[in-house]
Amino acid sequence: MHIATDRSELTSYAYRQIRARVLAASDVCIVCGHGAADTTDHIHPVSKGGARLDPDNLAPIHGVAGCPVCLRKCNSEKGNRPLAEVVQLVTSVDWFAGPP
């Protein structure tokens, strides 16, 4: 098994293309549900066997700057845990549903 310490794929042309397509389709963060996500993250972590360059394994997430709405550091909070183990924001508005 390949150890996920090699992060060179994050600067590869293939990864940047996939990331751009994912963010063009939606900028709603998979952790907090607010818009303006500025990067992508692996839904199933590469360190746990997730595919590095599979568009179905990448989703929008707020990166280093954090969410401009709730101020969470979504990518840092998720870490290398599967999405099912991350506490998602619960609000009175279903942000994941899209526009009304």
Biopython code that builds the backbone (N, CA, C, O; Angstrom):
import numpy as np
from Bio.PDB.StructureBuilder import StructureBuilder

atoms = [
    (1, "MET", "N", (0.839, -1.184, 0.000)),
    (1, "MET", "CA", (0.000, 0.000, 0.000)),
    (1, "MET", "C", (0.884, 1.247, 0.000)),
    (1, "MET", "O", (1.911, 1.280, 0.678)),
    (2, "HIS", "N", (0.500, 2.242, -0.736)),
    (2, "HIS", "CA", (1.240, 3.489, -0.838)),
    (2, "HIS", "C", (0.919, 4.376, 0.367)),
    (2, "HIS", "O", (-0.248, 4.619, 0.676)),
    (3, "ILE", "N", (1.943, 4.845, 1.025)),
    (3, "ILE", "CA", (1.736, 5.759, 2.155)),
    (3, "ILE", "C", (1.406, 7.134, 1.596)),
    (3, "ILE", "O", (2.042, 7.594, 0.647)),
    (4, "ALA", "N", (0.415, 7.786, 2.183)),
    (4, "ALA", "CA", (-0.102, 9.053, 1.652)),
    (4, "ALA", "C", (0.712, 10.268, 2.069)),
    (4, "ALA", "O", (0.158, 11.350, 2.263)),
    (5, "THR", "N", (2.018, 10.100, 2.208)),
    (5, "THR", "CA", (2.846, 11.249, 2.556)),
    (5, "THR", "C", (3.232, 12.044, 1.314)),
    (5, "THR", "O", (3.601, 13.214, 1.423)),
    (6, "ASP", "N", (3.152, 11.437, 0.152)),
    (6, "ASP", "CA", (3.469, 12.128, -1.094)),
    (6, "ASP", "C", (2.258, 12.947, -1.531)),
    (6, "ASP", "O", (1.251, 12.386, -1.961)),
    (7, "ARG", "N", (2.350, 14.246, -1.423)),
    (7, "ARG", "CA", (1.227, 15.126, -1.755)),
    (7, "ARG", "C", (1.466, 15.841, -3.085)),
    (7, "ARG", "O", (0.831, 16.860, -3.355)),
    (8, "SER", "N", (2.364, 15.330, -3.913)),
    (8, "SER", "CA", (2.696, 15.980, -5.174)),
    (8, "SER", "C", (1.509, 16.059, -6.125)),
    (8, "SER", "O", (1.490, 16.907, -7.018)),
    (9, "GLU", "N", (0.514, 15.181, -5.946)),
    (9, "GLU", "CA", (-0.652, 15.241, -6.837)),
    (9, "GLU", "C", (-1.404, 16.553, -6.687)),
    (9, "GLU", "O", (-2.120, 16.956, -7.603)),
    (10, "LEU", "N", (-1.256, 17.228, -5.553)),
    (10, "LEU", "CA", (-1.984, 18.468, -5.319)),
    (10, "LEU", "C", (-1.506, 19.609, -6.214)),
    (10, "LEU", "O", (-2.206, 20.606, -6.385)),
    (11, "THR", "N", (-0.336, 19.461, -6.771)),
    (11, "THR", "CA", (0.165, 20.485, -7.686)),
    (11, "THR", "C", (0.173, 19.997, -9.136)),
    (11, "THR", "O", (0.589, 20.731, -10.033)),
    (12, "SER", "N", (-0.279, 18.780, -9.367)),
    (12, "SER", "CA", (-0.274, 18.246, -10.730)),
    (12, "SER", "C", (-1.354, 18.907, -11.580)),
    (12, "SER", "O", (-2.372, 19.379, -11.073)),
    (13, "TYR", "N", (-1.107, 18.926, -12.860)),
    (13, "TYR", "CA", (-2.069, 19.503, -13.801)),
    (13, "TYR", "C", (-3.394, 18.746, -13.742)),
    (13, "TYR", "O", (-4.464, 19.353, -13.766)),
    (14, "ALA", "N", (-3.317, 17.414, -13.665)),
    (14, "ALA", "CA", (-4.539, 16.592, -13.618)),
    (14, "ALA", "C", (-5.386, 16.949, -12.401)),
    (14, "ALA", "O", (-6.600, 17.110, -12.523)),
    (15, "TYR", "N", (-4.764, 17.075, -11.227)),
    (15, "TYR", "CA", (-5.507, 17.417, -10.016)),
    (15, "TYR", "C", (-6.114, 18.812, -10.128)),
    (15, "TYR", "O", (-7.273, 19.011, -9.765)),
    (16, "ARG", "N", (-5.350, 19.773, -10.624)),
    (16, "ARG", "CA", (-5.868, 21.138, -10.750)),
    (16, "ARG", "C", (-7.058, 21.200, -11.700)),
    (16, "ARG", "O", (-7.985, 21.976, -11.471)),
    (17, "GLN", "N", (-7.049, 20.404, -12.751)),
    (17, "GLN", "CA", (-8.174, 20.348, -13.686)),
    (17, "GLN", "C", (-9.418, 19.759, -13.014)),
    (17, "GLN", "O", (-10.521, 20.287, -13.158)),
    (18, "ILE", "N", (-9.229, 18.670, -12.287)),
    (18, "ILE", "CA", (-10.358, 18.036, -11.597)),
    (18, "ILE", "C", (-10.910, 18.985, -10.540)),
    (18, "ILE", "O", (-12.125, 19.151, -10.429)),
    (19, "ARG", "N", (-10.026, 19.609, -9.763)),
    (19, "ARG", "CA", (-10.453, 20.556, -8.726)),
    (19, "ARG", "C", (-11.265, 21.694, -9.340)),
    (19, "ARG", "O", (-12.296, 22.079, -8.788)),
    (20, "ALA", "N", (-10.824, 22.234, -10.461)),
    (20, "ALA", "CA", (-11.544, 23.319, -11.133)),
    (20, "ALA", "C", (-12.936, 22.858, -11.568)),
    (20, "ALA", "O", (-13.904, 23.606, -11.432)),
    (21, "ARG", "N", (-13.044, 21.635, -12.090)),
    (21, "ARG", "CA", (-14.359, 21.116, -12.506)),
    (21, "ARG", "C", (-15.285, 20.921, -11.310)),
    (21, "ARG", "O", (-16.468, 21.252, -11.379)),
    (22, "VAL", "N", (-14.755, 20.388, -10.219)),
    (22, "VAL", "CA", (-15.569, 20.165, -9.023)),
    (22, "VAL", "C", (-16.081, 21.501, -8.485)),
    (22, "VAL", "O", (-17.259, 21.623, -8.150)),
    (23, "LEU", "N", (-15.198, 22.506, -8.399)),
    (23, "LEU", "CA", (-15.600, 23.812, -7.867)),
    (23, "LEU", "C", (-16.517, 24.563, -8.828)),
    (23, "LEU", "O", (-17.335, 25.371, -8.385)),
    (24, "ALA", "N", (-16.401, 24.316, -10.132)),
    (24, "ALA", "CA", (-17.301, 24.958, -11.100)),
    (24, "ALA", "C", (-18.713, 24.386, -10.969)),
    (24, "ALA", "O", (-19.699, 25.086, -11.197)),
    (25, "ALA", "N", (-18.797, 23.120, -10.602)),
    (25, "ALA", "CA", (-20.107, 22.483, -10.448)),
    (25, "ALA", "C", (-20.803, 22.937, -9.166)),
    (25, "ALA", "O", (-22.027, 23.069, -9.140)),
    (26, "SER", "N", (-20.028, 23.176, -8.101)),
    (26, "SER", "CA", (-20.599, 23.607, -6.817)),
    (26, "SER", "C", (-19.494, 24.162, -5.935)),
    (26, "SER", "O", (-18.370, 23.660, -5.940)),
    (27, "ASP", "N", (-19.823, 25.203, -5.176)),
    (27, "ASP", "CA", (-18.866, 25.721, -4.198)),
    (27, "ASP", "C", (-19.408, 25.559, -2.778)),
    (27, "ASP", "O", (-18.958, 26.242, -1.858)),
    (28, "VAL", "N", (-20.382, 24.649, -2.598)),
    (28, "VAL", "CA", (-20.975, 24.398, -1.285)),
    (28, "VAL", "C", (-20.096, 23.397, -0.533)),
    (28, "VAL", "O", (-19.899, 22.267, -0.979)),
    (29, "CYS", "N", (-19.583, 23.828, 0.596)),
    (29, "CYS", "CA", (-18.658, 23.048, 1.410)),
    (29, "CYS", "C", (-19.328, 21.779, 1.943)),
    (29, "CYS", "O", (-20.461, 21.820, 2.421)),
    (30, "ILE", "N", (-18.618, 20.655, 1.855)),
    (30, "ILE", "CA", (-19.165, 19.380, 2.329)),
    (30, "ILE", "C", (-19.216, 19.289, 3.846)),
    (30, "ILE", "O", (-19.882, 18.400, 4.377)),
    (31, "VAL", "N", (-18.539, 20.174, 4.556)),
    (31, "VAL", "CA", (-18.544, 20.122, 6.015)),
    (31, "VAL", "C", (-19.583, 21.065, 6.607)),
    (31, "VAL", "O", (-20.417, 20.641, 7.407)),
    (32, "CYS", "N", (-19.544, 22.347, 6.224)),
    (32, "CYS", "CA", (-20.453, 23.309, 6.863)),
    (32, "CYS", "C", (-21.682, 23.641, 6.020)),
    (32, "CYS", "O", (-22.664, 24.169, 6.542)),
    (33, "GLY", "N", (-21.639, 23.337, 4.725)),
    (33, "GLY", "CA", (-22.802, 23.578, 3.880)),
    (33, "GLY", "C", (-22.926, 24.993, 3.358)),
    (33, "GLY", "O", (-23.897, 25.311, 2.671)),
    (34, "HIS", "N", (-21.965, 25.853, 3.669)),
    (34, "HIS", "CA", (-21.998, 27.224, 3.152)),
    (34, "HIS", "C", (-21.240, 27.298, 1.828)),
    (34, "HIS", "O", (-20.375, 26.471, 1.540)),
    (35, "GLY", "N", (-21.585, 28.300, 1.037)),
    (35, "GLY", "CA", (-20.926, 28.506, -0.250)),
    (35, "GLY", "C", (-19.533, 29.093, -0.081)),
    (35, "GLY", "O", (-19.038, 29.271, 1.032)),
    (36, "ALA", "N", (-18.923, 29.386, -1.209)),
    (36, "ALA", "CA", (-17.596, 30.007, -1.289)),
    (36, "ALA", "C", (-16.463, 29.071, -0.887)),
    (36, "ALA", "O", (-15.405, 29.530, -0.457)),
    (37, "ALA", "N", (-16.675, 27.753, -1.023)),
    (37, "ALA", "CA", (-15.572, 26.825, -0.787)),
    (37, "ALA", "C", (-14.488, 27.128, -1.814)),
    (37, "ALA", "O", (-14.781, 27.370, -2.985)),
    (38, "ASP", "N", (-13.236, 27.112, -1.369)),
    (38, "ASP", "CA", (-12.154, 27.534, -2.251)),
    (38, "ASP", "C", (-11.182, 26.425, -2.626)),
    (38, "ASP", "O", (-10.196, 26.670, -3.321)),
    (39, "THR", "N", (-11.454, 25.217, -2.174)),
    (39, "THR", "CA", (-10.603, 24.098, -2.535)),
    (39, "THR", "C", (-11.433, 22.817, -2.508)),
    (39, "THR", "O", (-12.641, 22.857, -2.275)),
    (40, "THR", "N", (-10.783, 21.693, -2.747)),
    (40, "THR", "CA", (-11.471, 20.405, -2.687)),
    (40, "THR", "C", (-10.743, 19.496, -1.710)),
    (40, "THR", "O", (-9.574, 19.706, -1.389)),
    (41, "ASP", "N", (-11.459, 18.488, -1.248)),
    (41, "ASP", "CA", (-10.852, 17.513, -0.356)),
    (41, "ASP", "C", (-11.367, 16.134, -0.744)),
    (41, "ASP", "O", (-12.433, 16.000, -1.344)),
    (42, "HIS", "N", (-10.600, 15.122, -0.395)),
    (42, "HIS", "CA", (-11.002, 13.751, -0.671)),
    (42, "HIS", "C", (-12.078, 13.340, 0.325)),
    (42, "HIS", "O", (-11.881, 13.441, 1.536)),
    (43, "ILE", "N", (-13.207, 12.879, -0.182)),
    (43, "ILE", "CA", (-14.309, 12.422, 0.669)),
    (43, "ILE", "C", (-13.848, 11.209, 1.468)),
    (43, "ILE", "O", (-14.006, 11.163, 2.688)),
    (44, "HIS", "N", (-13.285, 10.242, 0.780)),
    (44, "HIS", "CA", (-12.665, 9.087, 1.425)),
    (44, "HIS", "C", (-11.167, 9.340, 1.377)),
    (44, "HIS", "O", (-10.582, 9.308, 0.295)),
    (45, "PRO", "N", (-10.525, 9.591, 2.516)),
    (45, "PRO", "CA", (-9.116, 9.996, 2.537)),
    (45, "PRO", "C", (-8.193, 9.042, 1.785)),
    (45, "PRO", "O", (-8.360, 7.824, 1.834)),
    (46, "VAL", "N", (-7.223, 9.620, 1.093)),
    (46, "VAL", "CA", (-6.226, 8.829, 0.377)),
    (46, "VAL", "C", (-5.481, 7.929, 1.363)),
    (46, "VAL", "O", (-5.151, 6.790, 1.036)),
    (47, "SER", "N", (-5.217, 8.437, 2.570)),
    (47, "SER", "CA", (-4.497, 7.649, 3.578)),
    (47, "SER", "C", (-5.291, 6.428, 4.042)),
    (47, "SER", "O", (-4.744, 5.526, 4.677)),
    (48, "LYS", "N", (-6.579, 6.410, 3.720)),
    (48, "LYS", "CA", (-7.437, 5.279, 4.097)),
    (48, "LYS", "C", (-7.885, 4.499, 2.860)),
    (48, "LYS", "O", (-8.837, 3.721, 2.916)),
    (49, "GLY", "N", (-7.180, 4.719, 1.735)),
    (49, "GLY", "CA", (-7.460, 3.948, 0.530)),
    (49, "GLY", "C", (-8.285, 4.669, -0.521)),
    (49, "GLY", "O", (-8.614, 4.073, -1.547)),
    (50, "GLY", "N", (-8.627, 5.922, -0.304)),
    (50, "GLY", "CA", (-9.404, 6.689, -1.279)),
    (50, "GLY", "C", (-8.594, 7.011, -2.527)),
    (50, "GLY", "O", (-7.369, 7.130, -2.479)),
    (51, "ALA", "N", (-9.294, 7.150, -3.638)),
    (51, "ALA", "CA", (-8.635, 7.436, -4.918)),
    (51, "ALA", "C", (-8.168, 8.888, -4.961)),
    (51, "ALA", "O", (-8.929, 9.803, -4.647)),
    (52, "ARG", "N", (-6.919, 9.089, -5.348)),
    (52, "ARG", "CA", (-6.329, 10.427, -5.384)),
    (52, "ARG", "C", (-6.973, 11.335, -6.429)),
    (52, "ARG", "O", (-7.280, 12.490, -6.134)),
    (53, "LEU", "N", (-7.178, 10.836, -7.634)),
    (53, "LEU", "CA", (-7.613, 11.682, -8.746)),
    (53, "LEU", "C", (-8.986, 11.313, -9.278)),
    (53, "LEU", "O", (-9.285, 11.587, -10.440)),
    (54, "ASP", "N", (-9.815, 10.709, -8.470)),
    (54, "ASP", "CA", (-11.171, 10.362, -8.884)),
    (54, "ASP", "C", (-12.091, 11.539, -8.561)),
    (54, "ASP", "O", (-12.252, 11.887, -7.391)),
    (55, "PRO", "N", (-12.701, 12.160, -9.583)),
    (55, "PRO", "CA", (-13.589, 13.298, -9.324)),
    (55, "PRO", "C", (-14.737, 12.963, -8.372)),
    (55, "PRO", "O", (-15.239, 13.848, -7.679)),
    (56, "ASP", "N", (-15.156, 11.699, -8.332)),
    (56, "ASP", "CA", (-16.227, 11.296, -7.427)),
    (56, "ASP", "C", (-15.755, 11.225, -5.974)),
    (56, "ASP", "O", (-16.573, 11.120, -5.060)),
    (57, "ASN", "N", (-14.436, 11.282, -5.758)),
    (57, "ASN", "CA", (-13.888, 11.258, -4.407)),
    (57, "ASN", "C", (-13.451, 12.650, -3.956)),
    (57, "ASN", "O", (-12.854, 12.792, -2.889)),
    (58, "LEU", "N", (-13.737, 13.665, -4.746)),
    (58, "LEU", "CA", (-13.379, 15.041, -4.393)),
    (58, "LEU", "C", (-14.635, 15.879, -4.231)),
    (58, "LEU", "O", (-15.591, 15.729, -4.992)),
    (59, "ALA", "N", (-14.633, 16.753, -3.249)),
    (59, "ALA", "CA", (-15.780, 17.621, -3.005)),
    (59, "ALA", "C", (-15.284, 18.984, -2.521)),
    (59, "ALA", "O", (-14.189, 19.085, -1.966)),
    (60, "PRO", "N", (-16.085, 20.030, -2.729)),
    (60, "PRO", "CA", (-15.697, 21.369, -2.281)),
    (60, "PRO", "C", (-15.585, 21.438, -0.751)),
    (60, "PRO", "O", (-16.347, 20.798, -0.027)),
    (61, "ILE", "N", (-14.623, 22.223, -0.288)),
    (61, "ILE", "CA", (-14.427, 22.419, 1.148)),
    (61, "ILE", "C", (-13.724, 23.759, 1.349)),
    (61, "ILE", "O", (-13.000, 24.220, 0.467)),
    (62, "HIS", "N", (-13.933, 24.375, 2.492)),
    (62, "HIS", "CA", (-13.224, 25.617, 2.809)),
    (62, "HIS", "C", (-11.809, 25.271, 3.250)),
    (62, "HIS", "O", (-11.603, 24.404, 4.099)),
    (63, "GLY", "N", (-10.854, 25.951, 2.669)),
    (63, "GLY", "CA", (-9.445, 25.667, 2.935)),
    (63, "GLY", "C", (-8.884, 26.475, 4.086)),
    (63, "GLY", "O", (-9.556, 26.678, 5.097)),
    (64, "VAL", "N", (-7.666, 26.932, 3.934)),
    (64, "VAL", "CA", (-6.904, 27.611, 4.976)),
    (64, "VAL", "C", (-7.614, 28.858, 5.505)),
    (64, "VAL", "O", (-7.596, 29.112, 6.710)),
    (65, "ALA", "N", (-8.228, 29.625, 4.632)),
    (65, "ALA", "CA", (-8.895, 30.865, 5.058)),
    (65, "ALA", "C", (-10.151, 30.587, 5.879)),
    (65, "ALA", "O", (-10.595, 31.459, 6.627)),
    (66, "GLY", "N", (-10.721, 29.421, 5.762)),
    (66, "GLY", "CA", (-11.923, 29.079, 6.515)),
    (66, "GLY", "C", (-13.188, 29.590, 5.840)),
    (66, "GLY", "O", (-13.136, 30.245, 4.800)),
    (67, "CYS", "N", (-14.309, 29.281, 6.445)),
    (67, "CYS", "CA", (-15.607, 29.674, 5.905)),
    (67, "CYS", "C", (-15.898, 31.129, 6.249)),
    (67, "CYS", "O", (-15.777, 31.524, 7.409)),
    (68, "PRO", "N", (-16.279, 31.935, 5.256)),
    (68, "PRO", "CA", (-16.585, 33.336, 5.531)),
    (68, "PRO", "C", (-17.890, 33.528, 6.299)),
    (68, "PRO", "O", (-18.145, 34.619, 6.809)),
    (69, "VAL", "N", (-18.719, 32.489, 6.391)),
    (69, "VAL", "CA", (-20.005, 32.599, 7.084)),
    (69, "VAL", "C", (-19.895, 32.132, 8.535)),
    (69, "VAL", "O", (-20.188, 32.893, 9.457)),
    (70, "CYS", "N", (-19.474, 30.885, 8.739)),
    (70, "CYS", "CA", (-19.445, 30.332, 10.103)),
    (70, "CYS", "C", (-18.050, 30.331, 10.728)),
    (70, "CYS", "O", (-17.891, 30.008, 11.906)),
    (71, "LEU", "N", (-17.041, 30.694, 9.933)),
    (71, "LEU", "CA", (-15.652, 30.825, 10.386)),
    (71, "LEU", "C", (-14.983, 29.504, 10.749)),
    (71, "LEU", "O", (-13.902, 29.505, 11.337)),
    (72, "ARG", "N", (-15.606, 28.383, 10.410)),
    (72, "ARG", "CA", (-14.982, 27.082, 10.663)),
    (72, "ARG", "C", (-13.801, 26.877, 9.739)),
    (72, "ARG", "O", (-13.788, 27.394, 8.622)),
    (73, "LYS", "N", (-12.827, 26.141, 10.184)),
    (73, "LYS", "CA", (-11.688, 25.717, 9.367)),
    (73, "LYS", "C", (-12.015, 24.298, 8.900)),
    (73, "LYS", "O", (-11.478, 23.317, 9.415)),
    (74, "CYS", "N", (-12.896, 24.217, 7.926)),
    (74, "CYS", "CA", (-13.511, 22.946, 7.528)),
    (74, "CYS", "C", (-12.504, 21.869, 7.148)),
    (74, "CYS", "O", (-12.616, 20.735, 7.615)),
    (75, "ASN", "N", (-11.532, 22.195, 6.317)),
    (75, "ASN", "CA", (-10.571, 21.186, 5.883)),
    (75, "ASN", "C", (-9.725, 20.719, 7.056)),
    (75, "ASN", "O", (-9.423, 19.531, 7.165)),
    (76, "SER", "N", (-9.342, 21.626, 7.927)),
    (76, "SER", "CA", (-8.560, 21.245, 9.103)),
    (76, "SER", "C", (-9.383, 20.375, 10.041)),
    (76, "SER", "O", (-8.865, 19.408, 10.601)),
    (77, "GLU", "N", (-10.658, 20.706, 10.219)),
    (77, "GLU", "CA", (-11.527, 19.914, 11.089)),
    (77, "GLU", "C", (-11.714, 18.496, 10.546)),
    (77, "GLU", "O", (-11.744, 17.530, 11.308)),
    (78, "LYS", "N", (-11.839, 18.381, 9.213)),
    (78, "LYS", "CA", (-12.049, 17.063, 8.620)),
    (78, "LYS", "C", (-10.794, 16.218, 8.737)),
    (78, "LYS", "O", (-10.871, 15.027, 9.036)),
    (79, "GLY", "N", (-9.647, 16.822, 8.506)),
    (79, "GLY", "CA", (-8.396, 16.072, 8.584)),
    (79, "GLY", "C", (-8.405, 14.889, 7.636)),
    (79, "GLY", "O", (-8.829, 15.008, 6.487)),
    (80, "ASN", "N", (-7.937, 13.746, 8.121)),
    (80, "ASN", "CA", (-7.925, 12.551, 7.272)),
    (80, "ASN", "C", (-9.027, 11.572, 7.654)),
    (80, "ASN", "O", (-8.915, 10.366, 7.438)),
    (81, "ARG", "N", (-10.104, 12.125, 8.232)),
    (81, "ARG", "CA", (-11.247, 11.272, 8.591)),
    (81, "ARG", "C", (-12.225, 11.202, 7.432)),
    (81, "ARG", "O", (-12.346, 12.157, 6.665)),
    (82, "PRO", "N", (-12.926, 10.081, 7.293)),
    (82, "PRO", "CA", (-13.993, 10.005, 6.290)),
    (82, "PRO", "C", (-15.083, 11.020, 6.636)),
    (82, "PRO", "O", (-15.276, 11.355, 7.805)),
    (83, "LEU", "N", (-15.777, 11.495, 5.642)),
    (83, "LEU", "CA", (-16.815, 12.513, 5.842)),
    (83, "LEU", "C", (-17.852, 12.079, 6.876)),
    (83, "LEU", "O", (-18.360, 12.917, 7.621)),
    (84, "ALA", "N", (-18.174, 10.798, 6.934)),
    (84, "ALA", "CA", (-19.179, 10.294, 7.868)),
    (84, "ALA", "C", (-18.780, 10.522, 9.327)),
    (84, "ALA", "O", (-19.643, 10.530, 10.205)),
    (85, "GLU", "N", (-17.496, 10.704, 9.594)),
    (85, "GLU", "CA", (-17.018, 10.903, 10.966)),
    (85, "GLU", "C", (-16.893, 12.379, 11.344)),
    (85, "GLU", "O", (-16.519, 12.692, 12.475)),
    (86, "VAL", "N", (-17.197, 13.284, 10.426)),
    (86, "VAL", "CA", (-17.045, 14.717, 10.670)),
    (86, "VAL", "C", (-18.373, 15.309, 11.097)),
    (86, "VAL", "O", (-19.411, 14.990, 10.516)),
    (87, "VAL", "N", (-18.353, 16.161, 12.100)),
    (87, "VAL", "CA", (-19.572, 16.822, 12.570)),
    (87, "VAL", "C", (-19.934, 17.913, 11.567)),
    (87, "VAL", "O", (-19.229, 18.913, 11.430)),
    (88, "GLN", "N", (-21.042, 17.699, 10.876)),
    (88, "GLN", "CA", (-21.485, 18.690, 9.898)),
    (88, "GLN", "C", (-22.367, 19.717, 10.589)),
    (88, "GLN", "O", (-23.047, 19.410, 11.568)),
    (89, "LEU", "N", (-22.348, 20.925, 10.077)),
    (89, "LEU", "CA", (-23.120, 22.011, 10.649)),
    (89, "LEU", "C", (-24.612, 21.753, 10.461)),
    (89, "LEU", "O", (-25.052, 21.392, 9.369)),
    (90, "VAL", "N", (-25.383, 21.939, 11.521)),
    (90, "VAL", "CA", (-26.831, 21.792, 11.456)),
    (90, "VAL", "C", (-27.437, 23.174, 11.675)),
    (90, "VAL", "O", (-27.225, 23.798, 12.716)),
    (91, "THR", "N", (-28.196, 23.648, 10.679)),
    (91, "THR", "CA", (-28.834, 24.959, 10.785)),
    (91, "THR", "C", (-30.297, 24.838, 10.398)),
    (91, "THR", "O", (-30.765, 23.768, 10.008)),
    (92, "SER", "N", (-31.001, 25.931, 10.508)),
    (92, "SER", "CA", (-32.414, 25.931, 10.138)),
    (92, "SER", "C", (-32.596, 25.967, 8.630)),
    (92, "SER", "O", (-33.705, 25.768, 8.133)),
    (93, "VAL", "N", (-31.512, 26.219, 7.893)),
    (93, "VAL", "CA", (-31.545, 26.264, 6.442)),
    (93, "VAL", "C", (-30.780, 25.068, 5.896)),
    (93, "VAL", "O", (-29.657, 24.805, 6.327)),
    (94, "ASP", "N", (-31.367, 24.345, 4.957)),
    (94, "ASP", "CA", (-30.678, 23.215, 4.340)),
    (94, "ASP", "C", (-29.811, 23.742, 3.207)),
    (94, "ASP", "O", (-30.250, 23.820, 2.060)),
    (95, "TRP", "N", (-28.570, 24.106, 3.540)),
    (95, "TRP", "CA", (-27.649, 24.685, 2.559)),
    (95, "TRP", "C", (-27.298, 23.703, 1.454)),
    (95, "TRP", "O", (-26.980, 24.113, 0.338)),
    (96, "PHE", "N", (-27.352, 22.422, 1.752)),
    (96, "PHE", "CA", (-26.991, 21.410, 0.775)),
    (96, "PHE", "C", (-28.052, 21.255, -0.316)),
    (96, "PHE", "O", (-27.770, 20.708, -1.382)),
    (97, "ALA", "N", (-29.265, 21.732, -0.054)),
    (97, "ALA", "CA", (-30.360, 21.574, -1.012)),
    (97, "ALA", "C", (-30.238, 22.522, -2.196)),
    (97, "ALA", "O", (-30.885, 22.297, -3.218)),
    (98, "GLY", "N", (-29.445, 23.557, -2.097)),
    (98, "GLY", "CA", (-29.301, 24.508, -3.187)),
    (98, "GLY", "C", (-30.339, 25.625, -3.082)),
    (98, "GLY", "O", (-31.051, 25.722, -2.083)),
    (99, "PRO", "N", (-30.424, 26.468, -4.116)),
    (99, "PRO", "CA", (-31.341, 27.597, -4.079)),
    (99, "PRO", "C", (-32.810, 27.150, -3.967)),
    (99, "PRO", "O", (-33.181, 26.100, -4.491)),
    (100, "PRO", "N", (-33.638, 27.947, -3.286)),
    (100, "PRO", "CA", (-35.051, 27.584, -3.119)),
    (100, "PRO", "C", (-35.810, 27.585, -4.432)),
    (100, "PRO", "O", (-37.007, 27.300, -4.453)),
]
sb = StructureBuilder()
sb.init_structure("model")
sb.init_model(0)
sb.init_chain("A")
sb.init_seg("    ")
for serial, (resi, resn, name, xyz) in enumerate(atoms, 1):
    if name == "N":
        sb.init_residue(resn, " ", resi, " ")
    sb.init_atom(name, np.array(xyz, "f"), 0.0, 1.0, " ", f" {name:<3s}", serial, name[0])
structure = sb.get_structure()
